[in-house]
């Protein structure tokens, strides 16, 4: 008896379908997904929180980019939402403690670069608002009472400062 083996070729129309399926199966290990997992595990360490949620701002992000949004529910029911969360938001080398909402209040700051959320990190221009200064997002969660008080007394009306040169031009 002779055994004949045949090899079936994949039809040409099936190749474009297989490639996206393979890409989606590999997508679970993308740097952006690992950043979400890292931030989820780090947020609220050492603080008593009721719940936390970390989500991407772009649903199909591939690379880690410090653009996550973290929402922390404190034990007394108050919410603090952090923007620009990522690898650079935790530990002694953190650079972002950006608060986008605190218990329903949304702080905004206008600068030459545009209007956005304030960064209260110790190296940022608003870092002096806390003494001692905030090191990372976890410390902001631990000191949530101070953060909520700062946002509660945030100026409600628009304020701006301008500098003129010798000719009077802004």
Biotite code that builds the C-alpha atoms (Angstrom):
import biotite.structure as struc

atoms = struc.array([
    struc.Atom([0.000, 0.000, 0.000], chain_id="A", res_id=1, res_name="UNK", atom_name="CA", element="C"),
    struc.Atom([1.091, 3.402, -0.883], chain_id="A", res_id=2, res_name="UNK", atom_name="CA", element="C"),
    struc.Atom([0.136, 6.449, 1.153], chain_id="A", res_id=3, res_name="UNK", atom_name="CA", element="C"),
    struc.Atom([-0.262, 9.687, -0.681], chain_id="A", res_id=4, res_name="UNK", atom_name="CA", element="C"),
    struc.Atom([-0.041, 12.916, 1.238], chain_id="A", res_id=5, res_name="UNK", atom_name="CA", element="C"),
    struc.Atom([-1.494, 16.054, -0.130], chain_id="A", res_id=6, res_name="UNK", atom_name="CA", element="C"),
    struc.Atom([-0.923, 19.605, 0.961], chain_id="A", res_id=7, res_name="UNK", atom_name="CA", element="C"),
    struc.Atom([-3.841, 21.946, 0.736], chain_id="A", res_id=8, res_name="UNK", atom_name="CA", element="C"),
    struc.Atom([-3.106, 25.519, -0.064], chain_id="A", res_id=9, res_name="UNK", atom_name="CA", element="C"),
    struc.Atom([-4.896, 28.293, 1.738], chain_id="A", res_id=10, res_name="UNK", atom_name="CA", element="C"),
    struc.Atom([-7.291, 29.996, -0.655], chain_id="A", res_id=11, res_name="UNK", atom_name="CA", element="C"),
    struc.Atom([-6.158, 33.495, -1.592], chain_id="A", res_id=12, res_name="UNK", atom_name="CA", element="C"),
    struc.Atom([-9.337, 35.060, -0.214], chain_id="A", res_id=13, res_name="UNK", atom_name="CA", element="C"),
    struc.Atom([-8.679, 33.595, 3.237], chain_id="A", res_id=14, res_name="UNK", atom_name="CA", element="C"),
    struc.Atom([-5.218, 35.165, 3.727], chain_id="A", res_id=15, res_name="UNK", atom_name="CA", element="C"),
    struc.Atom([-6.562, 38.716, 4.306], chain_id="A", res_id=16, res_name="UNK", atom_name="CA", element="C"),
    struc.Atom([-8.892, 37.301, 6.952], chain_id="A", res_id=17, res_name="UNK", atom_name="CA", element="C"),
    struc.Atom([-6.188, 35.319, 8.782], chain_id="A", res_id=18, res_name="UNK", atom_name="CA", element="C"),
    struc.Atom([-3.754, 38.231, 9.075], chain_id="A", res_id=19, res_name="UNK", atom_name="CA", element="C"),
    struc.Atom([-6.068, 40.475, 11.182], chain_id="A", res_id=20, res_name="UNK", atom_name="CA", element="C"),
    struc.Atom([-6.995, 37.515, 13.401], chain_id="A", res_id=21, res_name="UNK", atom_name="CA", element="C"),
    struc.Atom([-3.329, 36.838, 14.087], chain_id="A", res_id=22, res_name="UNK", atom_name="CA", element="C"),
    struc.Atom([-2.672, 40.524, 14.739], chain_id="A", res_id=23, res_name="UNK", atom_name="CA", element="C"),
    struc.Atom([-5.556, 40.724, 17.213], chain_id="A", res_id=24, res_name="UNK", atom_name="CA", element="C"),
    struc.Atom([-4.360, 37.636, 19.063], chain_id="A", res_id=25, res_name="UNK", atom_name="CA", element="C"),
    struc.Atom([-0.902, 39.188, 19.457], chain_id="A", res_id=26, res_name="UNK", atom_name="CA", element="C"),
    struc.Atom([-2.449, 42.525, 20.533], chain_id="A", res_id=27, res_name="UNK", atom_name="CA", element="C"),
    struc.Atom([-2.939, 41.245, 24.074], chain_id="A", res_id=28, res_name="UNK", atom_name="CA", element="C"),
    struc.Atom([0.774, 41.748, 24.726], chain_id="A", res_id=29, res_name="UNK", atom_name="CA", element="C"),
    struc.Atom([1.085, 45.226, 23.259], chain_id="A", res_id=30, res_name="UNK", atom_name="CA", element="C"),
    struc.Atom([3.003, 47.835, 25.274], chain_id="A", res_id=31, res_name="UNK", atom_name="CA", element="C"),
    struc.Atom([-0.167, 49.903, 25.702], chain_id="A", res_id=32, res_name="UNK", atom_name="CA", element="C"),
    struc.Atom([-1.980, 46.959, 27.302], chain_id="A", res_id=33, res_name="UNK", atom_name="CA", element="C"),
    struc.Atom([0.975, 46.255, 29.590], chain_id="A", res_id=34, res_name="UNK", atom_name="CA", element="C"),
    struc.Atom([0.925, 49.927, 30.642], chain_id="A", res_id=35, res_name="UNK", atom_name="CA", element="C"),
    struc.Atom([-2.767, 49.609, 31.585], chain_id="A", res_id=36, res_name="UNK", atom_name="CA", element="C"),
    struc.Atom([-2.011, 46.486, 33.628], chain_id="A", res_id=37, res_name="UNK", atom_name="CA", element="C"),
    struc.Atom([0.927, 48.217, 35.339], chain_id="A", res_id=38, res_name="UNK", atom_name="CA", element="C"),
    struc.Atom([-1.100, 51.328, 36.212], chain_id="A", res_id=39, res_name="UNK", atom_name="CA", element="C"),
    struc.Atom([-4.011, 49.192, 37.450], chain_id="A", res_id=40, res_name="UNK", atom_name="CA", element="C"),
    struc.Atom([-1.728, 47.275, 39.778], chain_id="A", res_id=41, res_name="UNK", atom_name="CA", element="C"),
    struc.Atom([0.072, 50.399, 41.055], chain_id="A", res_id=42, res_name="UNK", atom_name="CA", element="C"),
    struc.Atom([-2.822, 52.803, 41.570], chain_id="A", res_id=43, res_name="UNK", atom_name="CA", element="C"),
    struc.Atom([-3.804, 53.265, 45.169], chain_id="A", res_id=44, res_name="UNK", atom_name="CA", element="C"),
    struc.Atom([-0.995, 51.212, 46.702], chain_id="A", res_id=45, res_name="UNK", atom_name="CA", element="C"),
    struc.Atom([-0.776, 52.091, 50.362], chain_id="A", res_id=46, res_name="UNK", atom_name="CA", element="C"),
    struc.Atom([-4.088, 53.968, 50.381], chain_id="A", res_id=47, res_name="UNK", atom_name="CA", element="C"),
    struc.Atom([-7.542, 52.850, 51.396], chain_id="A", res_id=48, res_name="UNK", atom_name="CA", element="C"),
    struc.Atom([-9.684, 53.068, 48.271], chain_id="A", res_id=49, res_name="UNK", atom_name="CA", element="C"),
    struc.Atom([-13.018, 51.530, 47.410], chain_id="A", res_id=50, res_name="UNK", atom_name="CA", element="C"),
    struc.Atom([-12.343, 50.979, 43.695], chain_id="A", res_id=51, res_name="UNK", atom_name="CA", element="C"),
    struc.Atom([-10.160, 52.102, 40.812], chain_id="A", res_id=52, res_name="UNK", atom_name="CA", element="C"),
    struc.Atom([-10.374, 51.917, 37.033], chain_id="A", res_id=53, res_name="UNK", atom_name="CA", element="C"),
    struc.Atom([-7.681, 52.585, 34.444], chain_id="A", res_id=54, res_name="UNK", atom_name="CA", element="C"),
    struc.Atom([-8.604, 53.001, 30.789], chain_id="A", res_id=55, res_name="UNK", atom_name="CA", element="C"),
    struc.Atom([-6.971, 54.010, 27.530], chain_id="A", res_id=56, res_name="UNK", atom_name="CA", element="C"),
    struc.Atom([-7.880, 57.271, 25.833], chain_id="A", res_id=57, res_name="UNK", atom_name="CA", element="C"),
    struc.Atom([-7.437, 55.622, 22.424], chain_id="A", res_id=58, res_name="UNK", atom_name="CA", element="C"),
    struc.Atom([-9.046, 52.215, 22.073], chain_id="A", res_id=59, res_name="UNK", atom_name="CA", element="C"),
    struc.Atom([-6.494, 50.977, 19.510], chain_id="A", res_id=60, res_name="UNK", atom_name="CA", element="C"),
    struc.Atom([-3.315, 52.342, 21.091], chain_id="A", res_id=61, res_name="UNK", atom_name="CA", element="C"),
    struc.Atom([-0.252, 50.223, 20.363], chain_id="A", res_id=62, res_name="UNK", atom_name="CA", element="C"),
    struc.Atom([2.547, 51.892, 22.304], chain_id="A", res_id=63, res_name="UNK", atom_name="CA", element="C"),
    struc.Atom([2.810, 53.010, 25.900], chain_id="A", res_id=64, res_name="UNK", atom_name="CA", element="C"),
    struc.Atom([2.413, 56.776, 25.938], chain_id="A", res_id=65, res_name="UNK", atom_name="CA", element="C"),
    struc.Atom([1.322, 58.028, 29.387], chain_id="A", res_id=66, res_name="UNK", atom_name="CA", element="C"),
    struc.Atom([-2.150, 58.903, 28.103], chain_id="A", res_id=67, res_name="UNK", atom_name="CA", element="C"),
    struc.Atom([-4.259, 56.700, 30.363], chain_id="A", res_id=68, res_name="UNK", atom_name="CA", element="C"),
    struc.Atom([-7.110, 57.926, 32.538], chain_id="A", res_id=69, res_name="UNK", atom_name="CA", element="C"),
    struc.Atom([-7.362, 56.578, 36.089], chain_id="A", res_id=70, res_name="UNK", atom_name="CA", element="C"),
    struc.Atom([-10.467, 56.994, 38.220], chain_id="A", res_id=71, res_name="UNK", atom_name="CA", element="C"),
    struc.Atom([-10.133, 56.328, 41.939], chain_id="A", res_id=72, res_name="UNK", atom_name="CA", element="C"),
    struc.Atom([-13.134, 56.034, 44.251], chain_id="A", res_id=73, res_name="UNK", atom_name="CA", element="C"),
    struc.Atom([-12.119, 56.849, 47.804], chain_id="A", res_id=74, res_name="UNK", atom_name="CA", element="C"),
    struc.Atom([-13.570, 55.058, 50.813], chain_id="A", res_id=75, res_name="UNK", atom_name="CA", element="C"),
    struc.Atom([-15.962, 57.960, 51.534], chain_id="A", res_id=76, res_name="UNK", atom_name="CA", element="C"),
    struc.Atom([-17.383, 57.859, 47.985], chain_id="A", res_id=77, res_name="UNK", atom_name="CA", element="C"),
    struc.Atom([-15.481, 60.804, 46.503], chain_id="A", res_id=78, res_name="UNK", atom_name="CA", element="C"),
    struc.Atom([-13.918, 60.390, 43.051], chain_id="A", res_id=79, res_name="UNK", atom_name="CA", element="C"),
    struc.Atom([-10.573, 61.649, 41.800], chain_id="A", res_id=80, res_name="UNK", atom_name="CA", element="C"),
    struc.Atom([-9.762, 61.278, 38.111], chain_id="A", res_id=81, res_name="UNK", atom_name="CA", element="C"),
    struc.Atom([-6.176, 61.492, 36.928], chain_id="A", res_id=82, res_name="UNK", atom_name="CA", element="C"),
    struc.Atom([-5.139, 62.208, 33.338], chain_id="A", res_id=83, res_name="UNK", atom_name="CA", element="C"),
    struc.Atom([-1.832, 61.423, 31.571], chain_id="A", res_id=84, res_name="UNK", atom_name="CA", element="C"),
    struc.Atom([-1.290, 58.337, 33.725], chain_id="A", res_id=85, res_name="UNK", atom_name="CA", element="C"),
    struc.Atom([1.297, 55.773, 32.700], chain_id="A", res_id=86, res_name="UNK", atom_name="CA", element="C"),
    struc.Atom([4.739, 54.469, 33.529], chain_id="A", res_id=87, res_name="UNK", atom_name="CA", element="C"),
    struc.Atom([5.885, 58.019, 34.340], chain_id="A", res_id=88, res_name="UNK", atom_name="CA", element="C"),
    struc.Atom([3.218, 58.534, 37.016], chain_id="A", res_id=89, res_name="UNK", atom_name="CA", element="C"),
    struc.Atom([4.510, 56.202, 39.726], chain_id="A", res_id=90, res_name="UNK", atom_name="CA", element="C"),
    struc.Atom([7.565, 55.983, 41.924], chain_id="A", res_id=91, res_name="UNK", atom_name="CA", element="C"),
    struc.Atom([10.309, 58.448, 42.846], chain_id="A", res_id=92, res_name="UNK", atom_name="CA", element="C"),
    struc.Atom([11.006, 59.354, 39.200], chain_id="A", res_id=93, res_name="UNK", atom_name="CA", element="C"),
    struc.Atom([7.400, 60.235, 38.348], chain_id="A", res_id=94, res_name="UNK", atom_name="CA", element="C"),
    struc.Atom([6.712, 63.371, 36.293], chain_id="A", res_id=95, res_name="UNK", atom_name="CA", element="C"),
    struc.Atom([2.898, 63.447, 36.056], chain_id="A", res_id=96, res_name="UNK", atom_name="CA", element="C"),
    struc.Atom([0.318, 64.095, 38.776], chain_id="A", res_id=97, res_name="UNK", atom_name="CA", element="C"),
    struc.Atom([-2.361, 65.547, 36.499], chain_id="A", res_id=98, res_name="UNK", atom_name="CA", element="C"),
    struc.Atom([-5.801, 65.864, 38.074], chain_id="A", res_id=99, res_name="UNK", atom_name="CA", element="C"),
    struc.Atom([-8.675, 66.121, 35.620], chain_id="A", res_id=100, res_name="UNK", atom_name="CA", element="C"),
    struc.Atom([-11.575, 65.880, 38.079], chain_id="A", res_id=101, res_name="UNK", atom_name="CA", element="C"),
    struc.Atom([-11.988, 65.857, 41.838], chain_id="A", res_id=102, res_name="UNK", atom_name="CA", element="C"),
    struc.Atom([-15.401, 65.071, 43.297], chain_id="A", res_id=103, res_name="UNK", atom_name="CA", element="C"),
    struc.Atom([-17.250, 66.581, 40.335], chain_id="A", res_id=104, res_name="UNK", atom_name="CA", element="C"),
    struc.Atom([-15.037, 69.675, 40.011], chain_id="A", res_id=105, res_name="UNK", atom_name="CA", element="C"),
    struc.Atom([-12.907, 70.043, 36.877], chain_id="A", res_id=106, res_name="UNK", atom_name="CA", element="C"),
    struc.Atom([-9.816, 72.234, 37.317], chain_id="A", res_id=107, res_name="UNK", atom_name="CA", element="C"),
    struc.Atom([-8.452, 73.934, 34.188], chain_id="A", res_id=108, res_name="UNK", atom_name="CA", element="C"),
    struc.Atom([-5.359, 76.013, 33.619], chain_id="A", res_id=109, res_name="UNK", atom_name="CA", element="C"),
    struc.Atom([-4.498, 78.233, 30.668], chain_id="A", res_id=110, res_name="UNK", atom_name="CA", element="C"),
    struc.Atom([-0.912, 78.599, 29.507], chain_id="A", res_id=111, res_name="UNK", atom_name="CA", element="C"),
    struc.Atom([0.899, 79.528, 26.326], chain_id="A", res_id=112, res_name="UNK", atom_name="CA", element="C"),
    struc.Atom([0.614, 75.895, 25.236], chain_id="A", res_id=113, res_name="UNK", atom_name="CA", element="C"),
    struc.Atom([-3.177, 75.921, 25.588], chain_id="A", res_id=114, res_name="UNK", atom_name="CA", element="C"),
    struc.Atom([-5.869, 75.069, 28.118], chain_id="A", res_id=115, res_name="UNK", atom_name="CA", element="C"),
    struc.Atom([-5.596, 71.833, 30.040], chain_id="A", res_id=116, res_name="UNK", atom_name="CA", element="C"),
    struc.Atom([-5.570, 70.088, 33.379], chain_id="A", res_id=117, res_name="UNK", atom_name="CA", element="C"),
    struc.Atom([-3.113, 71.137, 36.114], chain_id="A", res_id=118, res_name="UNK", atom_name="CA", element="C"),
    struc.Atom([-0.034, 69.051, 36.861], chain_id="A", res_id=119, res_name="UNK", atom_name="CA", element="C"),
    struc.Atom([0.678, 69.108, 40.605], chain_id="A", res_id=120, res_name="UNK", atom_name="CA", element="C"),
    struc.Atom([3.904, 67.106, 40.420], chain_id="A", res_id=121, res_name="UNK", atom_name="CA", element="C"),
    struc.Atom([6.759, 68.517, 42.504], chain_id="A", res_id=122, res_name="UNK", atom_name="CA", element="C"),
    struc.Atom([8.706, 69.531, 39.365], chain_id="A", res_id=123, res_name="UNK", atom_name="CA", element="C"),
    struc.Atom([5.726, 71.161, 37.629], chain_id="A", res_id=124, res_name="UNK", atom_name="CA", element="C"),
    struc.Atom([4.853, 74.877, 37.918], chain_id="A", res_id=125, res_name="UNK", atom_name="CA", element="C"),
    struc.Atom([1.964, 74.128, 40.309], chain_id="A", res_id=126, res_name="UNK", atom_name="CA", element="C"),
    struc.Atom([3.970, 71.716, 42.463], chain_id="A", res_id=127, res_name="UNK", atom_name="CA", element="C"),
    struc.Atom([4.404, 74.351, 45.167], chain_id="A", res_id=128, res_name="UNK", atom_name="CA", element="C"),
    struc.Atom([0.679, 74.148, 46.005], chain_id="A", res_id=129, res_name="UNK", atom_name="CA", element="C"),
    struc.Atom([1.394, 71.145, 48.255], chain_id="A", res_id=130, res_name="UNK", atom_name="CA", element="C"),
    struc.Atom([3.859, 71.076, 51.143], chain_id="A", res_id=131, res_name="UNK", atom_name="CA", element="C"),
    struc.Atom([5.565, 68.639, 51.072], chain_id="A", res_id=132, res_name="UNK", atom_name="CA", element="C"),
    struc.Atom([5.176, 68.339, 47.321], chain_id="A", res_id=133, res_name="UNK", atom_name="CA", element="C"),
    struc.Atom([3.468, 65.412, 45.599], chain_id="A", res_id=134, res_name="UNK", atom_name="CA", element="C"),
    struc.Atom([5.844, 62.735, 44.327], chain_id="A", res_id=135, res_name="UNK", atom_name="CA", element="C"),
    struc.Atom([3.490, 60.529, 42.315], chain_id="A", res_id=136, res_name="UNK", atom_name="CA", element="C"),
    struc.Atom([-0.154, 59.564, 41.730], chain_id="A", res_id=137, res_name="UNK", atom_name="CA", element="C"),
    struc.Atom([-0.196, 57.186, 44.703], chain_id="A", res_id=138, res_name="UNK", atom_name="CA", element="C"),
    struc.Atom([0.827, 59.976, 47.053], chain_id="A", res_id=139, res_name="UNK", atom_name="CA", element="C"),
    struc.Atom([-1.947, 62.158, 45.612], chain_id="A", res_id=140, res_name="UNK", atom_name="CA", element="C"),
    struc.Atom([-4.399, 59.342, 46.401], chain_id="A", res_id=141, res_name="UNK", atom_name="CA", element="C"),
    struc.Atom([-3.029, 58.980, 49.949], chain_id="A", res_id=142, res_name="UNK", atom_name="CA", element="C"),
    struc.Atom([-3.298, 62.761, 50.461], chain_id="A", res_id=143, res_name="UNK", atom_name="CA", element="C"),
    struc.Atom([-6.712, 62.956, 48.796], chain_id="A", res_id=144, res_name="UNK", atom_name="CA", element="C"),
    struc.Atom([-8.068, 65.348, 51.440], chain_id="A", res_id=145, res_name="UNK", atom_name="CA", element="C"),
    struc.Atom([-5.486, 67.977, 50.499], chain_id="A", res_id=146, res_name="UNK", atom_name="CA", element="C"),
    struc.Atom([-6.096, 67.390, 46.788], chain_id="A", res_id=147, res_name="UNK", atom_name="CA", element="C"),
    struc.Atom([-9.859, 67.792, 47.165], chain_id="A", res_id=148, res_name="UNK", atom_name="CA", element="C"),
    struc.Atom([-9.378, 70.955, 49.229], chain_id="A", res_id=149, res_name="UNK", atom_name="CA", element="C"),
    struc.Atom([-7.035, 72.440, 46.598], chain_id="A", res_id=150, res_name="UNK", atom_name="CA", element="C"),
    struc.Atom([-9.499, 71.747, 43.776], chain_id="A", res_id=151, res_name="UNK", atom_name="CA", element="C"),
    struc.Atom([-12.455, 72.982, 45.853], chain_id="A", res_id=152, res_name="UNK", atom_name="CA", element="C"),
    struc.Atom([-10.807, 76.391, 46.229], chain_id="A", res_id=153, res_name="UNK", atom_name="CA", element="C"),
    struc.Atom([-9.597, 76.511, 42.607], chain_id="A", res_id=154, res_name="UNK", atom_name="CA", element="C"),
    struc.Atom([-10.460, 79.903, 41.055], chain_id="A", res_id=155, res_name="UNK", atom_name="CA", element="C"),
    struc.Atom([-13.952, 79.758, 39.580], chain_id="A", res_id=156, res_name="UNK", atom_name="CA", element="C"),
    struc.Atom([-13.540, 82.703, 37.229], chain_id="A", res_id=157, res_name="UNK", atom_name="CA", element="C"),
    struc.Atom([-11.005, 82.972, 34.411], chain_id="A", res_id=158, res_name="UNK", atom_name="CA", element="C"),
    struc.Atom([-7.743, 84.556, 35.411], chain_id="A", res_id=159, res_name="UNK", atom_name="CA", element="C"),
    struc.Atom([-4.795, 85.426, 33.237], chain_id="A", res_id=160, res_name="UNK", atom_name="CA", element="C"),
    struc.Atom([-1.471, 87.162, 33.502], chain_id="A", res_id=161, res_name="UNK", atom_name="CA", element="C"),
    struc.Atom([0.306, 88.821, 30.644], chain_id="A", res_id=162, res_name="UNK", atom_name="CA", element="C"),
    struc.Atom([3.743, 90.269, 30.240], chain_id="A", res_id=163, res_name="UNK", atom_name="CA", element="C"),
    struc.Atom([4.454, 93.264, 28.028], chain_id="A", res_id=164, res_name="UNK", atom_name="CA", element="C"),
    struc.Atom([7.747, 94.159, 26.478], chain_id="A", res_id=165, res_name="UNK", atom_name="CA", element="C"),
    struc.Atom([9.214, 97.691, 26.455], chain_id="A", res_id=166, res_name="UNK", atom_name="CA", element="C"),
    struc.Atom([7.035, 98.666, 23.504], chain_id="A", res_id=167, res_name="UNK", atom_name="CA", element="C"),
    struc.Atom([3.806, 97.577, 25.228], chain_id="A", res_id=168, res_name="UNK", atom_name="CA", element="C"),
    struc.Atom([3.310, 94.467, 23.124], chain_id="A", res_id=169, res_name="UNK", atom_name="CA", element="C"),
    struc.Atom([1.899, 91.393, 24.873], chain_id="A", res_id=170, res_name="UNK", atom_name="CA", element="C"),
])
